Amino acid sequence: MANSVNVQPSTSTTAMLPATPEEYAALERKLLRKVDLRLMPALICMIVLNYLDRNALPNARVQGIEAHLGLTGNQFNVCISALFAGYLALQIPSNLLLTRVRPSLYLPACMALWGCVSAATAAAPSFAALVACRTLLGLLEAPFFPGALLLLSSWYTPREMATRTAVVYTGSLLSSAFGGLVGAGVQGGLDGVRGLHAWQWLFIIEGGVTVAVSLGSVFVLPDFPANTAWLTEEERALAVHRLHGSRDEERGPLLQGLKMALTDYKVWLLTLVVILKTSAGAVTQFIPTLVATLHYGKVQTLLMTAPPFVFAAIVALVVSVSSDKRGERCLHLVVPLAFALVGFIIAATTHSLAPRYFSLFLALGGVYGCYDITYAWMSSTIPYPIEKRSSAFAIANMVGNIAQVYSPYMYPKSSGPRYLPAMIANSGFVLASIACCAVLYFCLRRENGLLDAAQRLEHDDAASTTSKDRVQERERVTPVTAMDPDFRYML
């Protein structure tokens, strides 16, 4: 089991670290390999099932859930939104709680509960029951994604975050592709078996698998670097030292961390990027519906939903590896978003089958191909304290997912098959997101200039100010510099 040990931070972890750079590098490679082999597969499996359960309803729509439950008007859209009403409520309190409990127990427990609710959705007899199931599912799924981001940022340096976040987030994209394939298999092989409709089997199967995987996750997930039992003392010291700028082994007041996040303009600029991209990316909830407008059968429609998501997953990996390798974030957001803009414009301006299907590749690849870069940028921009970083992730994910509440109403049946208002709105969301990235880039570049000036002041023997004055000047520029004089924001 991923047992936790009560390790008190040492006054100096340096004494436990390897003496030579070669030994340090060798131990670091060993540590990363050990963490990667446990943390990454666990989070990937969890996020695949998180999104699989969440997106079961759009696939169930193709399988006839609306007719079987007698849904009319915009009731299906209400059911989509209901999940996110619950999802938003627990984001911040859950992520703050995660800084005080064991992730290896907390996240799998939430997973088991949402799996049970997902499976129970098969028994929903009416619109009201379906709304209740979706709301409860949202409440129980809420802790996972911001919690996964916090856990990743507690183990990996800023230069490692984008790639790892992309690998995990790729699981969500593949789950959307896999969900279509599962839906096609269920539709073709289980519809009517034991008197159950295909959509009922879909919820039962996906929910049951989620519960089973949650039990195994308890034995695999790590806790935080300073208190993970399956690391040696030397490895724990190195894991903490690698992220010396974050001081994650220290704990401060929860509400103080929340206040720091709420009053930091950088958090809100990145949150704006998230909500704007999520508004445009909500098209994923209606990919089966959009593909259905191409007039294929149920099984073919479900199969054709997979390729755009697979393409988006590949783009996400390529963009994130490039971003980490170059130590750059802004352009790796802006360029994919520009391609998404082209995709939405094509979707809005043509009726032809091939261009409309191609537009889904551009739209999904552009929006979701860089989705994880936003959170990686936040991790490197808000490194300390852990309570602030935890709150920042939760705020961004909570506010970002407000888009999931209103965006379903952008796709009424009456506006199909082009869904012109939605595609125009999505184009605007993407343009605004690009603008926010540019504003943040120039703000951080200015702050880096101030940090350069403050560091030069510290090394200027002729400066007339006292040492205390110089420290106060650095803290005035940004409190984070007290941790590491060489800290600079990643642009």
C-alpha positions as CSV (number, residue, x, y, z in Angstrom):
1,M,0.0,0.0,0.0
2,A,1.1,3.6,-0.6
3,N,1.6,4.1,3.1
4,S,2.4,7.5,4.5
5,V,5.1,8.1,7.1
6,N,5.2,11.0,9.4
7,V,8.5,12.7,8.3
8,Q,9.4,15.9,9.9
9,P,11.3,18.3,7.5
10,S,14.9,18.5,8.3
11,T,16.6,21.7,9.0
12,S,18.9,20.9,6.1
13,T,18.3,18.2,3.6
14,T,21.5,18.9,1.9
15,A,23.5,16.6,4.1
16,M,21.5,13.6,2.9
17,L,22.1,14.4,-0.8
18,P,24.8,12.9,-3.0
19,A,28.1,14.7,-2.8
20,T,28.9,14.9,-6.5
21,P,26.9,16.1,-9.5
22,E,27.1,12.7,-11.1
23,E,25.7,10.9,-8.1
24,Y,23.0,13.6,-7.7
25,A,22.0,13.1,-11.4
26,A,22.0,9.3,-11.0
27,L,19.8,9.5,-7.9
28,E,17.5,12.0,-9.6
29,R,17.0,9.7,-12.6
30,K,16.2,6.8,-10.3
31,L,13.7,8.9,-8.3
32,L,11.9,10.2,-11.4
33,R,11.7,6.7,-12.8
34,K,10.3,5.3,-9.5
35,V,7.7,8.2,-9.3
36,D,6.8,8.1,-13.0
37,L,6.1,4.3,-12.8
38,R,3.6,4.7,-10.0
39,L,2.1,8.2,-10.2
40,M,1.6,8.5,-13.9
41,P,-0.1,5.2,-14.7
42,A,-2.4,5.7,-11.7
43,L,-3.4,9.2,-12.6
44,I,-3.9,8.2,-16.3
45,C,-6.2,5.4,-15.4
46,M,-8.1,7.6,-13.0
47,I,-8.6,10.5,-15.4
48,V,-9.7,8.1,-18.2
49,L,-12.5,6.8,-16.0
50,N,-13.3,10.2,-14.7
51,Y,-14.0,11.5,-18.2
52,L,-15.5,8.2,-19.4
53,D,-18.1,8.4,-16.6
54,R,-18.7,12.1,-17.2
55,N,-19.1,11.7,-20.9
56,A,-21.3,8.6,-20.9
57,L,-24.4,10.8,-21.2
58,P,-23.6,12.3,-24.6
59,N,-23.0,8.7,-25.9
60,A,-26.2,7.5,-24.2
61,R,-28.0,10.2,-26.2
62,V,-27.0,8.5,-29.4
63,Q,-28.3,5.3,-27.9
64,G,-31.7,6.7,-27.3
65,I,-31.8,7.8,-23.6
66,E,-33.9,10.9,-24.5
67,A,-36.7,8.8,-26.0
68,H,-36.6,6.2,-23.3
69,L,-36.8,8.7,-20.4
70,G,-39.2,11.0,-22.3
71,L,-36.8,14.0,-22.3
72,T,-38.1,17.0,-24.2
73,G,-37.0,20.5,-25.1
74,N,-33.7,21.4,-23.4
75,Q,-34.0,18.8,-20.7
76,F,-30.9,16.9,-22.0
77,N,-28.9,20.1,-21.9
78,V,-30.1,20.6,-18.3
79,C,-28.8,17.1,-17.5
80,I,-25.4,18.0,-19.0
81,S,-25.2,21.2,-16.9
82,A,-26.3,19.5,-13.7
83,L,-23.0,17.6,-13.4
84,F,-21.1,20.9,-13.4
85,A,-23.3,22.5,-10.9
86,G,-22.2,19.9,-8.4
87,Y,-18.7,19.8,-9.8
88,L,-18.1,23.5,-9.0
89,A,-19.2,23.3,-5.4
90,L,-16.3,21.3,-4.0
91,Q,-13.3,22.4,-6.0
92,I,-11.7,24.8,-3.6
93,P,-12.6,23.1,-0.2
94,S,-11.5,19.7,-1.6
95,N,-8.1,20.9,-2.8
96,L,-7.4,22.7,0.5
97,L,-8.4,19.5,2.3
98,L,-6.0,17.6,0.1
99,T,-3.0,19.5,1.6
100,R,-3.9,18.0,5.0
101,V,-4.8,14.4,4.1
102,R,-3.3,11.5,2.2
103,P,-3.9,11.7,-1.6
104,S,-3.4,7.9,-1.8
105,L,-6.6,7.4,0.2
106,Y,-8.6,10.5,-0.5
107,L,-8.6,10.5,-4.3
108,P,-9.4,6.7,-4.7
109,A,-12.2,7.0,-2.2
110,C,-13.8,9.8,-4.2
111,M,-13.3,7.6,-7.3
112,A,-15.1,4.6,-5.8
113,L,-18.1,6.8,-4.9
114,W,-18.4,8.4,-8.3
115,G,-18.2,5.0,-9.9
116,C,-21.1,3.8,-7.8
117,V,-23.2,6.8,-8.8
118,S,-22.3,6.4,-12.5
119,A,-23.5,2.7,-12.4
120,A,-26.6,3.7,-10.5
121,T,-27.5,6.1,-13.3
122,A,-28.7,3.1,-15.3
123,A,-31.6,2.9,-13.0
124,A,-32.8,6.5,-13.5
125,P,-36.5,6.3,-14.4
126,S,-37.1,10.0,-15.2
127,F,-35.6,13.4,-16.0
128,A,-35.6,14.4,-12.3
129,A,-33.7,11.2,-11.3
130,L,-31.2,11.7,-14.1
131,V,-30.6,15.3,-13.0
132,A,-30.0,14.1,-9.4
133,C,-27.6,11.4,-10.5
134,R,-25.6,13.9,-12.6
135,T,-25.4,16.5,-9.8
136,L,-24.2,13.9,-7.3
137,L,-21.7,12.6,-9.9
138,G,-20.3,16.1,-10.3
139,L,-19.9,16.5,-6.5
140,L,-17.9,13.3,-6.3
141,E,-15.8,13.9,-9.4
142,A,-14.9,17.4,-8.3
143,P,-11.8,16.5,-6.1
144,F,-10.0,14.6,-8.8
145,F,-8.6,16.9,-11.5
146,P,-7.5,19.8,-9.3
147,G,-6.2,17.2,-6.9
148,A,-4.2,15.5,-9.6
149,L,-2.7,18.8,-10.7
150,L,-1.6,19.6,-7.1
151,L,-0.1,16.2,-6.7
152,L,1.9,16.5,-10.0
153,S,3.1,20.0,-9.1
154,S,4.3,18.6,-5.7
155,W,6.5,16.0,-7.4
156,Y,7.8,17.6,-10.6
157,T,9.7,20.8,-11.4
158,P,8.3,23.5,-13.7
159,R,10.4,22.2,-16.6
160,E,8.9,18.8,-16.1
161,M,5.2,19.8,-15.5
162,A,3.9,20.4,-19.0
163,T,4.9,17.0,-20.3
164,R,3.6,15.1,-17.3
165,T,0.4,17.1,-17.2
166,A,-0.1,16.4,-20.9
167,V,0.4,12.7,-20.5
168,V,-2.2,12.7,-17.8
169,Y,-4.6,15.0,-19.6
170,T,-4.2,12.9,-22.8
171,G,-6.0,10.3,-20.8
172,S,-9.1,12.5,-20.8
173,L,-9.0,12.9,-24.6
174,L,-8.4,9.2,-25.2
175,S,-11.3,8.4,-22.8
176,S,-13.6,10.5,-25.1
177,A,-12.3,8.4,-28.1
178,F,-12.5,5.2,-26.1
179,G,-16.0,6.2,-24.9
180,G,-17.3,6.2,-28.4
181,L,-15.8,2.8,-29.1
182,V,-17.3,1.4,-25.9
183,G,-20.6,2.9,-26.8
184,A,-20.4,1.3,-30.3
185,G,-19.6,-2.1,-28.8
186,V,-22.4,-1.9,-26.2
187,Q,-24.9,-0.7,-28.9
188,G,-23.9,-3.6,-31.2
189,G,-23.7,-6.4,-28.6
190,L,-25.8,-5.6,-25.5
191,D,-28.8,-3.6,-26.5
192,G,-31.8,-5.5,-25.1
193,V,-29.8,-8.1,-23.2
194,R,-31.6,-8.9,-19.9
195,G,-34.2,-6.4,-20.8
196,L,-31.8,-3.4,-20.5
197,H,-31.2,-0.7,-23.1
198,A,-27.7,-0.1,-24.5
199,W,-27.4,3.1,-22.6
200,Q,-28.1,1.4,-19.3
201,W,-25.4,-1.2,-20.0
202,L,-23.1,1.7,-20.8
203,F,-23.5,3.3,-17.3
204,I,-23.3,-0.1,-15.5
205,I,-20.1,-1.2,-17.3
206,E,-18.2,2.1,-17.0
207,G,-19.2,2.6,-13.4
208,G,-18.2,-0.9,-12.4
209,V,-14.8,-0.6,-14.0
210,T,-14.3,2.7,-12.1
211,V,-15.0,1.1,-8.7
212,A,-12.6,-1.8,-9.5
213,V,-9.7,0.6,-10.5
214,S,-10.2,2.8,-7.5
215,L,-9.5,-0.1,-5.2
216,G,-6.1,-0.8,-7.0
217,S,-5.2,2.9,-6.9
218,V,-4.9,2.9,-3.2
219,F,-1.9,0.7,-3.5
220,V,-0.2,2.7,-6.2
221,L,-0.7,6.4,-5.7
222,P,2.0,8.3,-3.7
223,D,1.4,10.9,-1.1
224,F,3.5,14.0,-0.9
225,P,7.4,13.9,-1.3
226,A,8.1,14.4,2.4
227,N,5.9,11.6,3.6
228,T,5.8,8.8,1.0
229,A,6.9,5.6,2.7
230,W,8.1,3.7,-0.4
231,L,10.9,6.2,-0.9
232,T,14.2,6.0,1.0
233,E,15.2,8.8,3.3
234,E,17.7,10.0,0.7
235,E,15.1,9.9,-2.1
236,R,12.7,11.9,0.0
237,A,15.4,14.5,0.7
238,L,16.1,14.7,-3.0
239,A,12.4,14.9,-3.9
240,V,12.0,17.9,-1.5
241,H,15.3,19.5,-2.6
242,R,14.4,19.4,-6.3
243,L,11.4,21.6,-5.6
244,H,13.2,23.7,-3.0
245,G,11.5,26.8,-4.4
246,S,8.0,25.5,-3.4
247,R,8.6,24.5,0.2
248,D,5.9,22.0,0.0
249,E,7.0,20.3,3.2
250,E,5.9,23.5,5.1
251,R,2.3,24.1,6.0
252,G,0.6,27.5,6.5
253,P,-3.0,28.7,7.2
254,L,-5.5,27.3,4.6
255,L,-7.5,30.5,4.4
256,Q,-4.3,32.6,4.0
257,G,-3.3,30.5,1.0
258,L,-6.8,31.0,-0.5
259,K,-6.6,34.8,0.1
260,M,-3.2,34.9,-1.6
261,A,-4.6,33.1,-4.7
262,L,-7.7,35.3,-4.8
263,T,-5.7,38.5,-4.8
264,D,-3.0,37.5,-7.3
265,Y,-3.7,38.9,-10.8
266,K,-1.7,36.1,-12.4
267,V,-4.2,33.5,-11.1
268,W,-7.1,35.4,-12.6
269,L,-5.5,35.9,-16.0
270,L,-4.7,32.2,-16.2
271,T,-8.2,31.4,-14.9
272,L,-9.6,33.6,-17.8
273,V,-7.6,31.5,-20.2
274,V,-9.1,28.3,-18.8
275,I,-12.7,29.5,-18.8
276,L,-12.5,30.8,-22.3
277,K,-10.9,27.7,-23.6
278,T,-13.4,25.5,-21.7
279,S,-16.2,27.5,-23.2
280,A,-14.9,26.7,-26.7
281,G,-13.9,23.2,-25.7
282,A,-17.5,22.4,-24.5
283,V,-18.1,21.3,-28.1
284,T,-16.8,17.9,-26.9
285,Q,-20.0,17.3,-25.1
286,F,-21.8,17.5,-28.4
287,I,-19.3,15.7,-30.7
288,P,-21.6,12.6,-31.0
289,T,-24.4,15.0,-31.8
290,L,-22.3,16.9,-34.4
291,V,-21.1,13.7,-36.0
292,A,-24.7,12.5,-36.1
293,T,-25.5,15.4,-38.4
294,L,-23.3,13.7,-41.0
295,H,-26.2,11.2,-41.2
296,Y,-24.5,7.9,-40.4
297,G,-26.0,5.1,-38.3
298,K,-25.7,4.9,-34.5
299,V,-22.6,2.5,-34.5
300,Q,-20.8,4.4,-37.2
301,T,-21.5,7.7,-35.5
302,L,-20.0,6.5,-32.2
303,L,-17.0,5.1,-34.1
304,M,-16.4,8.4,-35.9
305,T,-16.2,10.3,-32.7
306,A,-12.9,8.7,-31.8
307,P,-10.4,10.0,-34.4
308,P,-10.7,13.8,-33.5
309,F,-10.0,13.0,-29.9
310,V,-7.0,10.7,-30.8
311,F,-5.6,13.6,-32.9
312,A,-6.0,16.0,-30.0
313,A,-4.2,13.7,-27.7
314,I,-1.2,13.4,-30.1
315,V,-1.2,17.2,-30.5
316,A,-1.2,17.6,-26.7
317,L,1.8,15.4,-26.2
318,V,3.8,17.0,-29.0
319,V,3.0,20.6,-27.8
320,S,3.8,19.8,-24.2
321,V,7.1,18.0,-24.9
322,S,8.1,21.0,-27.0
323,S,7.0,23.5,-24.3
324,D,9.1,21.7,-21.6
325,K,12.1,21.3,-23.8
326,R,12.1,25.0,-24.7
327,G,11.0,26.3,-21.3
328,E,8.3,28.4,-23.0
329,R,4.5,28.6,-22.4
330,C,2.9,31.5,-24.2
331,L,3.5,30.5,-27.9
332,H,2.7,26.9,-27.1
333,L,-0.8,28.2,-26.1
334,V,-1.3,30.8,-28.8
335,V,-0.3,28.7,-31.9
336,P,-2.7,25.8,-31.2
337,L,-5.5,28.2,-30.4
338,A,-5.0,29.9,-33.7
339,F,-5.6,26.5,-35.4
340,A,-8.7,26.0,-33.3
341,L,-10.0,29.4,-34.5
342,V,-9.6,28.2,-38.1
343,G,-11.5,25.0,-37.2
344,F,-14.5,26.9,-35.8
345,I,-14.6,29.2,-38.8
346,I,-14.7,26.2,-41.2
347,A,-17.5,24.6,-39.1
348,A,-19.5,27.8,-39.2
349,T,-19.1,28.5,-43.0
350,T,-19.7,25.1,-44.7
351,H,-22.3,22.4,-45.1
352,S,-20.0,19.9,-46.8
353,L,-19.3,16.6,-44.9
354,A,-15.5,16.4,-45.3
355,P,-14.7,20.0,-44.3
356,R,-17.0,19.8,-41.3
357,Y,-15.5,16.6,-40.0
358,F,-12.0,18.0,-40.7
359,S,-12.9,21.1,-38.6
360,L,-13.5,18.9,-35.6
361,F,-9.8,17.8,-35.8
362,L,-8.6,21.5,-35.9
363,A,-11.0,22.6,-33.1
364,L,-10.3,19.8,-30.7
365,G,-6.6,19.6,-31.5
366,G,-6.3,23.4,-31.0
367,V,-8.3,23.8,-27.8
368,Y,-7.3,20.6,-26.0
369,G,-3.9,20.2,-27.6
370,C,-2.7,23.0,-25.4
371,Y,-5.1,22.7,-22.4
372,D,-2.5,21.3,-20.1
373,I,-0.1,24.1,-20.9
374,T,-2.3,26.5,-19.0
375,Y,-2.0,24.5,-15.8
376,A,1.7,24.0,-16.3
377,W,2.2,27.7,-16.6
378,M,0.2,28.2,-13.4
379,S,2.4,25.7,-11.6
380,S,5.6,27.6,-12.5
381,T,3.9,31.0,-11.9
382,I,2.4,30.1,-8.5
383,P,5.1,27.9,-6.9
384,Y,4.6,28.8,-3.2
385,P,3.1,28.2,-0.7
386,I,1.3,24.9,-1.4
387,E,-2.0,26.3,0.0
388,K,-1.9,29.1,-2.5
389,R,-1.0,26.8,-5.4
390,S,-3.7,24.4,-4.3
391,S,-6.2,27.2,-4.3
392,A,-5.0,28.5,-7.6
393,F,-5.6,25.2,-9.3
394,A,-9.0,24.8,-7.7
395,I,-10.0,28.4,-8.6
396,A,-9.0,27.9,-12.3
397,N,-10.7,24.6,-12.6
398,M,-13.9,25.8,-10.7
399,V,-14.3,29.0,-12.6
400,G,-13.2,27.3,-15.9
401,N,-15.9,24.7,-15.5
402,I,-18.6,27.4,-15.1
403,A,-18.5,27.3,-18.9
404,Q,-19.8,23.7,-18.8
405,V,-23.0,25.0,-17.1
406,Y,-24.0,27.6,-19.8
407,S,-22.2,26.2,-22.9
408,P,-24.7,23.3,-23.5
409,Y,-27.4,25.8,-24.2
410,M,-25.3,27.1,-27.1
411,Y,-26.2,23.9,-29.0
412,P,-30.0,23.7,-29.2
413,K,-31.3,21.2,-31.8
414,S,-32.9,24.1,-33.6
415,S,-29.5,25.5,-34.6
416,G,-28.3,22.3,-36.1
417,P,-26.6,21.0,-38.2
418,R,-24.3,24.0,-38.5
419,Y,-24.8,25.3,-34.9
420,L,-23.8,28.7,-36.3
421,P,-24.2,30.7,-33.1
422,A,-22.1,28.3,-31.1
423,M,-19.3,28.3,-33.7
424,I,-19.2,32.1,-33.8
425,A,-19.1,32.2,-30.0
426,N,-16.4,29.7,-29.9
427,S,-14.3,31.8,-32.3
428,G,-14.7,34.7,-30.0
429,F,-13.7,32.6,-26.9
430,V,-10.5,31.5,-28.7
431,L,-9.6,35.1,-29.7
432,A,-10.1,36.4,-26.2
433,S,-8.0,33.5,-24.8
434,I,-5.2,34.4,-27.1
435,A,-5.4,38.0,-25.9
436,C,-5.2,36.9,-22.2
437,C,-2.1,34.9,-23.0
438,A,-0.5,37.9,-24.5
439,V,-1.3,40.2,-21.6
440,L,0.1,37.6,-19.1
441,Y,3.3,37.3,-21.2
442,F,4.0,41.0,-21.1
443,C,3.1,41.2,-17.4
444,L,5.5,38.4,-16.5
445,R,8.2,39.8,-18.7
446,R,8.0,43.1,-16.8
447,E,8.1,41.3,-13.5
448,N,11.2,39.3,-14.6
449,G,12.8,42.7,-15.4
450,L,12.1,43.9,-11.9
451,L,13.6,40.7,-10.5
452,D,16.7,41.2,-12.6
453,A,17.0,44.7,-11.2
454,A,16.5,43.6,-7.6
455,Q,19.2,40.9,-8.0
456,R,21.6,43.4,-9.4
457,L,20.9,45.6,-6.4
458,E,21.8,42.8,-4.0
459,H,25.2,42.3,-5.7
460,D,26.0,46.0,-6.0
461,D,28.5,46.7,-3.2
462,A,28.2,50.4,-3.8
463,A,24.4,50.4,-3.1
464,S,23.6,52.9,-0.3
465,T,20.7,50.8,1.1
466,T,21.2,48.3,3.9
467,S,21.0,44.6,3.5
468,K,17.6,44.6,5.2
469,D,16.4,47.3,2.8
470,R,17.5,45.2,-0.2
471,V,15.6,42.1,1.1
472,Q,12.5,44.3,1.6
473,E,12.9,45.6,-2.0
474,R,13.0,42.0,-3.3
475,E,10.0,41.1,-1.3
476,R,8.2,44.1,-2.7
477,V,8.8,42.9,-6.2
478,T,7.4,39.5,-5.4
479,P,7.2,37.5,-2.2
480,V,8.3,34.3,-4.1
481,T,11.8,35.7,-4.6
482,A,12.6,35.2,-0.9
483,M,12.8,31.5,-1.7
484,D,15.2,31.6,-4.6
485,P,17.2,34.7,-5.8
486,D,17.4,33.1,-9.2
487,F,13.7,32.6,-9.6
488,R,12.2,33.9,-12.9
489,Y,8.7,33.4,-14.3
490,M,8.5,31.1,-17.3
491,L,7.1,33.0,-20.3
